[in-house]
Structures are given as structure tokens and as C-alpha cells.
């Protein structure tokens, strides 16, 4: 019994070890020689867990697997990952709040063109400067040879003056200056032109704009730069996804290992119970056969004693002849009785052989079911490691909403506003100053095509549309890749439906193979035949139940045969009682047989003792038969009833029992 259980467990682990070795090669390097050393499978970032479970297929190693240490290691890892996930979630929440606060902060308003022109007017009209705006224009801001003549340091006075003019409005933070805009408005306001040497107003405008910008930069409130914070946020989110992916993978590994442990233990318990019942039945059948053999020997001895008694009756008297006839009849009945006992022995031998065949069939069915389930689980593990884990490793997990990383309306994003601001500057310059300059030389070279642009709103709208379209295509592709994280992809199966199939006797993991392996021959021609309600193999296993019924019929036949033995024994007892009466008469009437009287009495006494022993043996035989039938019914109940679907508290991986035989 122990040898059988150990062999079954060792076979399971050998299968897992072989598949685990193949899995390492296929996952880590498709070109590695199977004979070379490869990296071990890591469970919850602990290389020792898988090696401990699969260390050796021998009996001693299997029985001393430290399940408690393995569970503690995985629980400790999950606890640490939980703390890490919690910390990252809090950091991400804090960063998101900080970024939002910066984005929503109040922003200073840019000086309008009218405000800029007023500041320029007040600065050039300051005492010691250009006197007025017209004076600045006509003198080209102090260009020698131009009139009116202005003080040499008129520019410096204007610059000093404008600094004091812009200080009050800028110091509140409500307003700010943009150097480019200020410079452009100033040049247009003072007719500076494009030649800074021909007209000093261009340089005056630059220095005025530069001074104002310096004051503005001290107080202005621009929208907070969140780029660095957003990079940190993205990094933290990637770390969170990695941590959640590792935690989820560890939880799945822990569930699989727990299920594997319970599966082996429950299967061993079923096999122990099965063999206990079979062994008990076989022992009782041996007892019954032994009792029958003893009865056969006793009856043979009785026949010899009766024959001896017959030989001792030597007289020719009528009573002696009658006694001899009676003894001959008893002898004939005894021969028939022995023949029936021989038939019963043969029937018991056949029953034992059929019972052994039943045991082998049960063991074989369990082994095949076990291999199919472990193979299906390993095929699923292969896909998980080679396909799903790389997808999770790049941050695309089951919980990921790809739209969290893309905008459903890019027109509301800062990047869109930045693009449109730059487009506006370009469009205004190209359609304004640039086009005016090109028109002046058009008779020499026509450069106007350089600035023939569509409407600014049309260009910006096309840009938004192009970006939004590309986002839609990318999110669609990412969602398609993400869908392969579902082990039931391509089917209507769910975890709940799969569990129902497993409880009915279907091998665990079978329903997770179709999406990837659905087109290979191994699945098409073999694995799918294990499906409940559709596959061929469950129907084949029903033949074990038919064999059980045949064995039950054999037991009923044996019971009928033993009843015949009982009837024959009753006949022999009656004839022996008649023979005793005849012998008493012969002893009383025949003086010639007086010398043999004492011997006949001894023979009769021996015969009576043997008859009593025969009755006792038969009673024992009936008890043994009843017990054998009882044990057989119990074995049948264990085979059919105890393995019904839905045993409480058993995980999916431990559902590999024989209830499938009734399906």
C-alpha cells in the first residue's frame, strides 16, 4: 500500500520536474542545449522555493518538503510588496496633488500693446531724454545727423525712467512682460525699421524691453513648470505597476503551489482509502478460500472414514447391506459436495483476478488524469511566463486603463496650447512683416510662396486631429495586446465556469489552453477530448463502473454456489444420521460382526465429530462471505459516491478524483 502511494507521488513530481526543466529552456533561451545548466524558476523572488519543491523525486525528499517554510517565505514577500505598494500609492497621490496645485496657480497677465505704448511714451518724454515720441521718431532716437538733436545720454535716461514706471504694476505679480512682444510693439510704435545702424530706435527698444523684462522676472507668476514632477510621477507609477505585477504574480504562484500541495495530499488519501478497502476484501476472500479448503479436507477425511466403516461391515445380513448402501449414498453426495467446493474455489479465484484488474484500472485512471492536469497547468504556465509576464513587465497589466496615459481631447492639453502659440507667432510674422518684405523685392525674386499659408485655425485644427487620431490607434493597439493577459481569450469561459467544469471531473487548466494552443494537433486530437460533455475520454472511463457491476454479479453467483453447498451438507447430515441408525441395528443384530463393533463405534464417533466440524466451518464460511460482500459494497461506494463533484474545501488542483467514473 505504501509502495503504491509513494510510486504515484513520485510519478507526479517526476513529471513536474521534467516539464519544469523544459520550461526553463523554452522561457529563458530558446537556443540553450537541454543538457546545459539554466537559471532556476523564481517564485516570489525566492530561487529556493521551486528548487525545494522539485529537489528530488525520491520518497524521502517528497515527504519532508518544508511547506511551512515555503508558505512563510511567500507570505513575507507579499507583506513587503504590500507595504511597498502602499508607500508608492501615497507618494503618487502627493505628487498628483502638487502638480495640480501648480497647474491651477494664478498666472500673471501680459502687458497689452496700449500699456506698452504708454510706458514708452512716458519714458521718452522724461527730462533729459528724447522729449517726446515724435522727437524720438524724427531723430531716429539720437542718430547723428538727424534732427532735432537730443542729449547723448537720452537713451540711458529713458531706460532708467521706464524701470521706475513699470515697478508698481509688476511688483504686485498681477502683470508681466514678454520681451519679444514688448520689443515688437516698441519698434512699430517708434518706426524703428529693420536697420539698427540707420535708426537707433531699434536698439532703444531692445534695451527698454530688456530692462522691463528684468523687473518682470522678479515678480511675475508663470504657470508652474510641472515637467520634472510629471517625470517623477511617471517613474513612481511604473514602479507601482511593477510592484503590483510582482505581487499579483506571487499571489498566483502561491495559489498554484498551495493547490499542488493539497492536490497531492488529497489524491494520496483517496488512494490509501481505496487500497485499504481492496486489501481488506482480498484478505477476507483468502480467509473464505482457506475455510473452504479446510472443509474440503474434512469432507475427504469423512469419506475415507465412511469407506473404512463400509469395509468393516463384512456380514451378509440385510442390515449390513442396507448400511453399506447408505454409506455409498453418503459417499456419492460427499463427492458432489467436494466438486461444488472446487467450483467455489475457481469462482473466488476469478473474483480476485477481476478485483485486481479493477484496482489497476483505478490506479491507471488516476495517473492519467493527474498527468493531463499537470500538463495543462504547465502549458498555461508556459504562456504566462513567455507571453503575459513580458507584457506586464513593460507596465501593461490587467488593471491598466490605457486612456489614463492619453488625452481624450488633446485640445485641452498644455502641449496643444504651446503649439498653437508658436503657430500664431509664425503665422503672424509670415503673413505680416515677412510678406511685406517679400512684396518689395517681388520684381527680382518672388518669395511670397514661402508664406502662402492656410488659415491659422485650419492648421491648428488639422494638427489636433492628427494627434488625436494617432492616440486612438495607439490605444486600440495597446488594448489588443492587453487582451492577451486574459487566459480565456477567444472563449466565453470564466473562472467560475471553469471551476464548475473542474468540480465535474474535468482536468484543471484545460480551458485556458484554447486561445494559444487551439490550432495545434496535440490539443485538437487529444487534450480537448478531456472536455466534460464533449470529449471521448470521460465516456471511456465509464467502463470501470461496468466492470464493478460484473464483479458484483460474480459475488452473487458465489453466494448462490455456497447456498448449494449448504443444501448438499444438509443432505449429507441426514444420510449420515440414517447410516448411524443402520450401524446401530447392525451392531445389535449381527453377532458375526461383534469383533468390529468397537471399531464401528469409533468410526461413528469420528464421523459425528466431523459432521459438527463441517457445520462449524460452513457457518464461518457464511460469515466470511457476508463480510466480503460488505467490503465490496463499501469499495463500490468509495469508488462512486465519495468522489462526487463538489467536495467541500478542496481547491481546483485537488479535484482529481474518481467521481468522473459516474459521469
C-alpha positions in Angstrom: 0.0 0.0 0.0 2.7 2.4 1.0 4.7 1.5 -2.0 1.8 2.3 -4.3 1.2 5.7 -2.8 4.9 6.6 -3.0 5.1 5.5 -6.6 2.1 7.6 -7.5 3.5 10.7 -5.8 6.9 10.2 -7.3 5.4 9.9 -10.7 3.7 13.3 -10.3 6.9 15.0 -9.2 9.0 13.4 -11.9 6.5 14.7 -14.4 6.6 18.2 -12.9 10.4 18.1 -12.7 10.8 17.2 -16.4 8.3 19.8 -17.5 9.9 22.4 -15.3 13.3 21.7 -16.8 11.9 22.0 -20.3 10.1 25.2 -19.3 13.3 26.9 -18.1 14.9 26.3 -21.5 11.9 27.5 -23.5 11.4 30.6 -21.5 14.9 31.9 -20.9 16.7 30.9 -24.1 15.2 29.0 -27.0 18.6 28.0 -28.2 20.0 26.5 -25.0 21.1 22.9 -25.1 18.8 20.9 -22.7 21.9 19.4 -21.2 23.3 22.8 -20.1 22.7 24.4 -16.8 19.9 27.0 -16.8 18.5 29.5 -14.3 16.0 28.2 -11.8 12.4 29.2 -11.8 12.0 32.1 -9.3 8.8 32.1 -7.1 8.1 35.4 -5.3 11.8 36.4 -6.0 13.0 33.4 -4.0 15.1 31.0 -6.1 15.0 28.3 -3.3 11.2 27.7 -3.3 10.9 25.9 -6.6 14.2 24.1 -6.1 13.0 22.9 -2.7 9.7 21.6 -4.1 11.4 19.9 -7.0 14.7 19.0 -5.3 14.4 15.2 -5.8 11.7 12.7 -6.8 12.7 10.1 -4.2 10.3 9.2 -1.4 12.2 10.7 1.5 12.6 14.1 -0.2 8.9 14.3 -1.2 7.7 13.5 2.4 9.9 16.2 4.0 9.1 19.1 1.7 9.1 22.1 4.2 5.7 23.5 3.1 5.5 25.8 6.2 8.9 27.5 5.3 7.8 27.9 1.7 4.4 29.4 2.7 6.1 31.8 5.2 8.6 32.9 2.6 5.8 33.8 0.1 3.7 35.4 2.8 6.6 37.6 3.9 7.3 38.6 0.3 3.6 39.5 -0.2 3.7 41.5 3.0 6.7 43.5 1.9 5.3 44.1 -1.5 2.0 45.3 0.1 4.0 47.9 2.2 5.8 49.0 -1.0 2.6 49.3 -2.9 1.0 51.4 -0.1 4.0 53.7 0.0 4.0 54.2 -3.7 0.3 54.9 -3.8 0.7 57.6 -1.1 3.7 59.2 -3.0 1.7 59.2 -6.3 -1.3 60.9 -4.6 1.0 63.5 -3.1 2.7 64.2 -6.5 -0.6 64.4 -8.3 -1.9 67.0 -5.7 1.3 69.0 -6.1 1.2 69.0 -9.9 -2.5 70.0 -9.9 -1.8 72.9 -7.5 1.0 74.2 -9.7 -1.2 73.9 -12.8 -4.1 75.7 -11.2 -2.0 78.6 -9.7 -2.9 82.1 -10.7 -0.9 83.4 -13.7 0.2 87.0 -14.3 -1.4 88.8 -17.3 0.9 90.1 -20.2 1.0 93.8 -20.8 -1.2 94.9 -23.6 0.0 96.9 -26.6 -1.6 100.0 -25.2 0.1 99.7 -21.9 3.5 99.1 -23.6 3.0 102.2 -25.7 2.1 104.3 -22.7 5.3 103.2 -20.8 7.4 104.1 -23.9 5.7 107.5 -24.2 6.3 108.3 -20.5 10.0 107.2 -20.7 11.0 109.1 -23.8 9.2 112.2 -22.5 11.2 112.2 -19.3 13.5 115.2 -18.7 16.9 114.6 -20.4 15.5 112.0 -22.7 14.1 112.4 -26.3 11.4 115.0 -25.2 8.5 113.3 -27.0 7.6 110.3 -29.1 7.8 112.4 -32.2 11.2 113.7 -31.2 12.4 110.1 -30.8 11.0 109.2 -34.2 12.3 112.2 -36.2 15.8 112.0 -34.5 15.9 108.2 -35.1 16.4 108.0 -31.3 19.6 110.2 -31.4 21.1 109.2 -34.7 23.8 111.7 -35.6 22.7 113.9 -38.5 19.1 113.6 -37.6 17.1 116.5 -36.1 16.1 117.5 -33.5 19.4 116.9 -31.8 18.9 115.1 -28.5 21.2 114.6 -25.5 23.8 112.0 -25.9 22.6 110.0 -22.9 18.9 110.3 -23.8 18.7 106.5 -24.2 20.1 105.9 -20.8 17.6 108.4 -19.2 14.7 106.7 -21.0 15.8 103.2 -19.8 16.2 104.4 -16.2 12.8 106.1 -16.3 10.9 103.1 -17.7 12.3 100.9 -14.8 10.6 103.2 -12.3 7.4 103.3 -14.4 6.8 99.5 -14.6 7.9 98.8 -11.0 4.5 99.5 -9.3 2.3 97.3 -11.6 4.8 94.5 -11.9 5.6 94.3 -8.2 2.0 93.0 -7.5 2.5 90.0 -9.7 -0.7 90.8 -11.5 1.1 91.8 -14.6 4.2 90.6 -16.5 6.1 91.5 -19.6 7.1 89.4 -22.6 10.3 90.7 -24.1 9.6 89.7 -27.7 6.2 91.3 -27.6 7.5 94.5 -25.9 10.3 94.8 -28.4 7.9 94.3 -31.4 5.4 96.8 -30.2 8.1 99.4 -29.4 9.8 99.1 -32.8 6.4 99.5 -34.6 5.5 102.4 -32.3 8.8 104.3 -32.9 9.1 103.4 -36.6 12.4 101.7 -35.9 12.6 99.7 -39.1 15.0 96.8 -39.6 18.4 98.6 -39.8 19.7 99.2 -36.3 22.5 101.3 -37.7 20.3 103.6 -39.7 17.8 104.1 -36.9 18.9 103.8 -33.2 15.3 103.3 -32.1 15.7 99.5 -32.7 18.5 99.4 -30.0 16.5 101.7 -27.8 13.5 99.3 -28.0 15.7 96.3 -27.2 17.2 98.0 -24.1 13.8 99.2 -22.9 12.4 95.7 -23.4 15.3 94.1 -21.6 15.0 96.4 -18.6 11.3 95.8 -18.3 11.8 92.1 -18.6 14.3 92.1 -15.8 11.8 93.8 -13.4 9.0 91.5 -14.6 11.0 88.3 -14.0 11.3 89.3 -10.3 7.6 89.3 -9.6 5.7 87.5 -12.4 3.7 84.4 -11.8 4.0 82.0 -14.7 2.3 78.7 -14.8 4.3 76.2 -12.7 6.7 74.0 -14.6 5.5 70.5 -13.8 7.7 68.6 -16.3 10.1 67.3 -13.6 7.3 66.4 -11.2 5.5 64.6 -14.0 8.6 62.6 -14.8 8.9 61.6 -11.2 5.2 60.8 -11.2 5.6 58.6 -14.3 8.5 56.8 -12.7 6.6 56.2 -9.5 3.6 54.9 -11.5 5.9 52.5 -13.3 7.3 51.3 -10.0 3.8 50.8 -8.7 2.8 48.8 -11.7 6.0 46.7 -11.4 5.3 46.1 -7.6 1.6 45.3 -8.3 2.6 42.9 -11.1 5.2 41.2 -8.9 2.7 40.9 -6.0 0.0 39.5 -8.3 2.4 37.0 -9.8 3.5 35.9 -6.4 -0.2 35.5 -5.3 -0.9 33.4 -8.3 2.3 31.3 -7.7 1.2 30.8 -4.0 -2.2 29.8 -5.0 -0.8 27.2 -7.5 1.7 25.8 -5.0 -1.0 25.6 -2.3 -3.3 23.8 -4.8 -0.5 21.5 -5.9 0.2 20.5 -2.2 -3.4 19.9 -1.4 -3.9 18.1 -4.7 -1.2 15.5 -4.0 -2.2 15.1 -0.4 -5.9 14.5 -1.2 -5.1 12.1 -4.0 -2.9 10.1 -1.7 -5.7 9.9 0.8 -8.1 8.7 -1.9 -5.6 6.0 -2.9 -5.0 5.0 0.7 -8.7 4.6 1.3 -9.2 2.7 -2.0 -6.4 0.2 -1.3 -7.4 -0.3 2.3 -10.9 -1.5 1.1 -9.4 -3.6 -1.6 -6.8 -5.2 0.7 -9.5 -6.0 3.3 -11.7 -7.6 0.6 -8.8 -9.7 -0.7 -7.8 -10.8 2.8 -11.4 -11.8 3.6 -11.6 -13.7 0.3 -8.4 -15.5 1.3 -10.0 -16.5 4.6 -13.0 -17.8 2.8 -10.9 -19.8 0.4 -8.9 -21.2 3.3 -12.0 -22.2 5.1 -13.4 -23.9 2.0 -10.1 -25.8 1.6 -10.3 -27.0 5.2 -13.9 -28.1 4.7 -12.8 -30.0 1.6 -10.1 -31.7 3.5 -12.5 -32.6 6.3 -15.1 -34.0 3.9 -12.4 -36.0 2.2 -11.4 -37.4 5.5 -15.1 -38.2 6.3 -15.4 -40.0 3.0 -12.3 -42.1 3.9 -13.8 -42.9 7.3 -17.1 -43.8 5.8 -15.3 -46.1 3.3 -13.4 -47.7 6.1 -16.6 -48.2 8.0 -18.1 -49.8 5.0 -15.2 -52.2 4.7 -15.6 -53.3 8.3 -19.2 -54.4 7.7 -18.5 -57.8 6.5 -21.7 -59.6 7.2 -24.2 -60.7 4.6 -27.2 -59.9 6.7 -29.8 -57.5 5.4 -28.9 -54.8 7.9 -25.3 -54.8 6.7 -26.4 -54.4 3.1 -28.6 -51.5 4.0 -25.9 -49.9 5.9 -23.5 -50.4 3.0 -26.0 -48.8 0.6 -26.5 -45.9 2.9 -22.7 -45.3 3.2 -22.3 -45.5 -0.6 -25.0 -42.8 -1.0 -23.2 -40.6 1.6 -20.0 -41.1 -0.3 -21.6 -40.1 -3.6 -23.1 -36.9 -2.0 -19.8 -36.1 -0.5 -18.1 -36.3 -3.9 -20.7 -33.9 -5.3 -20.1 -31.6 -2.3 -16.4 -31.6 -2.9 -17.0 -30.9 -6.6 -19.1 -27.9 -5.7 -16.4 -26.6 -3.3 -13.9 -26.8 -6.2 -16.2 -24.7 -8.3 -16.5 -22.2 -5.5 -12.7 -22.0 -5.3 -12.5 -21.4 -9.0 -15.1 -18.7 -8.7 -13.2 -17.0 -5.9 -10.0 -17.0 -8.0 -11.8 -15.3 -10.8 -13.2 -12.8 -8.5 -9.8 -12.0 -7.1 -8.4 -11.5 -10.6 -11.2 -9.2 -11.6 -10.8 -7.2 -8.4 -7.0 -6.8 -9.1 -7.9 -5.6 -12.7 -10.3 -3.1 -11.1 -7.6 -1.8 -8.8 -5.1 -1.4 -11.7 -7.7 0.4 -13.8 -8.5 2.8 -11.0 -4.8 3.5 -10.4 -4.1 4.0 -14.1 -7.1 6.3 -14.5 -5.9 8.5 -11.6 -2.3 8.6 -13.0 -3.5 9.7 -16.5 -5.9 12.3 -15.1 -3.1 13.6 -12.9 -0.6 13.9 -15.9 -3.2 15.6 -18.1 -4.0 18.2 -15.4 -0.3 18.9 -14.6 0.5 19.1 -18.3 -2.4 21.6 -18.9 -1.2 23.7 -16.0 2.4 23.7 -17.2 1.2 24.7 -20.7 -0.7 27.6 -19.1 2.5 28.4 -17.1 4.5 28.4 -20.3 2.2 31.0 -21.9 2.1 33.1 -18.7 5.9 33.3 -18.5 6.7 33.7 -22.2 3.7 35.9 -23.2 2.0 37.6 -20.3 4.9 38.4 -18.0 6.8 40.4 -20.7 3.6 42.4 -21.3 3.2 43.1 -17.6 7.0 43.8 -17.3 6.6 46.9 -19.6 3.8 48.2 -17.4 0.7 46.9 -19.2 -1.2 44.9 -16.6 -4.8 43.7 -16.3 -5.8 46.7 -14.3 -4.2 49.2 -16.6 -6.6 51.7 -18.3 -4.6 52.9 -21.4 -6.7 56.1 -21.5 -5.1 57.1 -18.2 -2.0 57.8 -20.1 -3.6 59.5 -23.1 -5.9 62.5 -23.5 -9.3 62.0 -25.0 -9.3 65.7 -26.0 -5.8 66.9 -26.8 -7.1 70.5 -27.4 -7.3 70.9 -23.6 -3.6 70.0 -23.1 -0.8 72.5 -22.5 1.2 71.0 -25.3 -1.6 71.9 -27.7 -1.7 75.5 -26.4 2.1 75.7 -26.8 1.9 74.5 -30.4 -0.8 77.0 -31.2 1.0 79.9 -29.6 4.1 79.1 -31.7 2.0 78.7 -34.8 0.3 82.0 -34.1 3.7 83.8 -33.9 4.9 82.1 -37.1 1.6 82.8 -38.9 1.5 86.5 -37.9 5.2 87.1 -38.8 4.9 85.2 -42.1 1.7 86.9 -43.2 2.7 90.3 -41.9 6.3 91.6 -41.9 7.7 88.8 -44.0 5.1 89.2 -46.7 5.6 93.0 -46.8 9.4 92.5 -47.2 8.8 89.9 -50.0 6.5 92.2 -51.8 9.2 94.9 -52.0 11.6 92.5 -54.0 8.9 90.6 -55.9 10.1 92.0 -59.2 13.5 90.4 -58.5 12.6 87.1 -56.7 9.1 86.1 -55.8 9.4 84.7 -52.2 5.8 85.0 -51.4 5.2 81.2 -51.7 7.2 80.9 -48.5 4.4 82.4 -46.6 1.3 81.3 -48.5 -0.4 79.5 -45.6 -3.9 78.3 -44.8 -6.0 80.0 -42.1 -4.3 79.7 -38.7 -7.4 78.0 -37.2 -7.4 75.4 -40.0 -3.7 74.5 -39.5 -4.1 74.2 -35.7 -7.3 72.1 -36.1 -5.5 69.7 -38.5 -2.7 69.4 -36.0 -5.1 68.5 -33.2 -6.9 66.0 -35.4 -3.7 64.3 -36.5 -2.5 63.8 -32.9 -5.9 62.7 -31.6 -6.2 60.1 -34.5 -2.8 58.7 -33.6 -3.8 58.4 -29.9 -6.9 56.5 -30.9 -4.9 54.0 -33.0 -2.3 53.5 -30.3 -4.8 52.9 -27.5 -6.6 50.4 -29.7 -3.4 48.5 -30.4 -2.5 48.6 -26.7 -5.9 47.3 -25.7 -5.5 44.5 -28.1 -2.2 43.5 -26.6 -3.7 43.8 -23.1 -6.5 41.4 -24.0 -3.9 38.5 -24.2 -3.5 38.8 -20.4 -6.9 37.0 -20.2 -6.2 33.2 -20.1 -9.6 32.6 -21.6 -9.2 34.9 -24.6 -11.2 33.8 -27.5 -13.7 31.9 -25.5 -16.8 32.6 -23.3 -15.2 30.8 -20.4 -14.8 32.5 -17.0 -13.1 31.4 -13.7 -16.5 30.5 -12.3 -17.4 28.4 -15.3 -14.0 26.7 -15.3 -14.4 25.8 -11.6 -17.8 24.2 -12.3 -16.1 22.0 -15.0 -13.3 21.1 -12.7 -15.8 20.0 -10.0 -17.5 17.8 -12.5 -14.1 16.0 -13.1 -12.5 18.0 -15.9 -8.7 18.4 -15.6 -7.7 21.7 -14.2 -6.2 24.3 -16.6 -7.7 22.6 -19.7 -10.0 25.6 -20.5 -7.1 28.0 -20.5 -5.3 26.4 -23.5 -7.6 27.1 -26.4 -6.6 30.7 -27.0 -2.9 29.9 -27.6 -2.9 26.1 -28.4 -6.3 25.7 -30.1 -4.8 25.0 -33.5 -2.0 22.5 -32.6 -2.6 18.8 -33.1 -1.9 17.9 -29.5 -4.9 20.0 -28.4 -7.2 19.2 -31.3 -6.6 15.4 -31.3 -6.0 14.8 -27.6 -6.4 17.5 -24.9 -9.9 18.6 -26.0 -11.2 15.1 -25.6 -11.0 15.6 -21.9 -13.7 18.3 -22.0 -16.8 17.4 -20.0 -19.9 16.7 -22.1 -18.0 16.8 -25.4 -14.8 14.7 -25.1 -14.4 11.0 -25.6 -12.3 10.0 -22.6 -14.9 10.5 -19.9 -17.2 8.0 -21.7 -14.4 5.5 -21.8 -13.9 5.8 -18.1 -17.5 4.7 -17.5 -16.4 1.2 -18.4 -14.8 1.0 -14.9 -18.4 1.2 -13.5 -19.5 -1.6 -15.8 -16.6 -3.8 -14.5 -17.7 -3.1 -11.0 -21.2 -4.4 -11.9 -19.7 -7.5 -13.4 -17.8 -8.1 -10.2 -21.0 -7.7 -8.2 -22.7 -10.3 -10.3 -19.8 -12.7 -9.6 -20.3 -12.2 -5.9 -24.0 -13.1 -6.3 -23.0 -16.2 -8.2 -20.6 -17.2 -5.5 -23.3 -16.7 -2.9 -25.7 -19.0 -4.8 -23.0 -21.6 -5.1 -22.3 -21.6 -1.4 -26.1 -22.0 -0.8 -25.9 -25.1 -2.8 -23.0 -26.3 -0.6 -25.2 -25.7 2.4 -28.1 -27.7 0.9 -25.7 -30.5 0.0 -24.3 -30.6 3.5 -27.8 -30.9 5.0 -28.4 -33.9 2.7 -25.1 -35.5 3.9 -26.0 -34.9 7.5 -29.4 -36.7 7.1 -27.8 -39.6 5.3 -25.1 -39.8 8.0 -27.8 -39.9 10.7 -29.5 -42.8 8.7 -26.2 -44.5 8.4 -25.7 -44.2 12.1 -29.2 -45.9 12.8 -28.3 -48.7 10.3 -25.0 -49.3 12.1 -26.7 -49.4 15.5 -29.1 -52.1 14.1 -26.2 -54.0 12.5 -24.3 -53.9 15.8 -27.3 -55.2 17.7 -28.4 -57.9 15.3 -25.2 -59.2 13.8 -23.2 -61.4 16.2 -20.8 -62.2 13.4 -19.7 -58.5 13.4 -19.2 -58.4 17.2 -15.5 -58.1 16.8 -15.8 -55.0 14.7 -18.4 -53.3 17.0 -15.9 -51.2 18.9 -14.2 -50.1 15.7 -17.5 -49.1 14.2 -18.4 -47.1 17.2 -15.1 -45.3 17.0 -15.8 -44.5 13.3 -19.3 -43.3 14.1 -17.9 -41.0 16.8 -15.3 -39.7 14.4 -18.0 -39.2 11.8 -20.2 -37.3 14.2 -17.3 -35.0 15.2 -16.5 -34.4 11.5 -20.1 -33.5 10.8 -20.1 -31.0 13.7 -16.9 -29.5 12.3 -18.3 -29.3 8.9 -21.3 -27.3 10.2 -19.0 -25.0 12.1 -16.8 -24.5 9.0 -19.8 -23.7 6.9 -21.0 -21.2 9.5 -17.6 -19.5 9.3 -17.8 -19.5 5.5 -21.2 -17.8 5.6 -19.7 -15.1 7.9 -16.7 -14.6 5.6 -19.0 -14.3 2.6 -21.2 -11.7 4.3 -18.1 -9.7 5.3 -16.6 -9.9 1.8 -19.9 -8.7 0.3 -20.0 -5.8 2.8 -16.4 -4.8 2.0 -17.2 -5.0 -1.7 -20.2 -2.7 -1.3 -18.0 -0.3 0.7 -15.3 -0.3 -2.0 -18.0 0.4 -4.6 -19.4 3.3 -2.5 -15.9 4.7 -2.2 -15.4 4.5 -5.9 -18.7 6.0 -7.0 -20.2 8.1 -4.1 -17.2 9.5 -2.2 -15.7 11.1 -5.4 -18.9 13.0 -6.3 -18.4 16.5 -7.6 -18.2 19.4 -5.2 -16.3 18.1 -2.2 -16.2 20.9 0.3 -13.0 22.8 0.9 -10.9 21.2 -1.9 -9.2 23.6 -4.2 -9.3 23.3 -8.0 -6.0 21.5 -8.3 -7.1 18.7 -5.8 -10.3 17.9 -7.8 -8.5 14.9 -9.5 -10.7 12.2 -8.0 -12.7 9.3 -9.4 -16.2 10.8 -9.4 -15.7 11.2 -13.1 -16.3 7.5 -13.4 -20.0 8.0 -12.8 -20.4 10.7 -15.5 
